[in-house]
């Protein structure tokens, strides 16, 4: 895709886990975890696990199954007094947007002070930063053939961020698109 596209993925399930036993809990559920904070790992079934700190994870549902695995894991989670891990529901707290196209680093440079070029921000990297003056998590979720940045921000500010990104995309011929732009 030569032009930029903005996609709203906010209807897909996502969740967080925090606590010293979170890694063991997720591994017990069959997830492969990133080795270090500020990294993401794509699962074989399409989910993505973000490691935000030593003990905090953010899970993003798969486009393939509409996030069914993440939704099931969230619905089945139960608090256990012996487990130092707790669920952080993210469906209502975080909007989930995706950007795709050939000019992502240049586009994001207009609204973000962090270098998101390929050398500084490779596939699988996670940045917890500010985008258009909003706290955001940016994930390089692309492939060699299809560049994709996923952005997570406060859901109450999603409309503002959507507009700011559309404005930044204008010089690159960007426009909103459906999830088929990611497939």
Secondary structure, 3 states (H helix, E strand, C coil): CCCCEEEECCCCCEEEEECCCHHHHHHHCCCCCCCCCCEEEECCCCCEEEECCCCEEEEECCCCCCCHHHHHHHHHCCCCCCCCCEEEECCCCEEEEEEECCCHHHHHHCCCCCCCCCCCCCCCEEEEEEECCEEEEEEECCCCCCCEEEEEEEHHHHHHHHHHHHHHHHHHCCEECCHHHHC
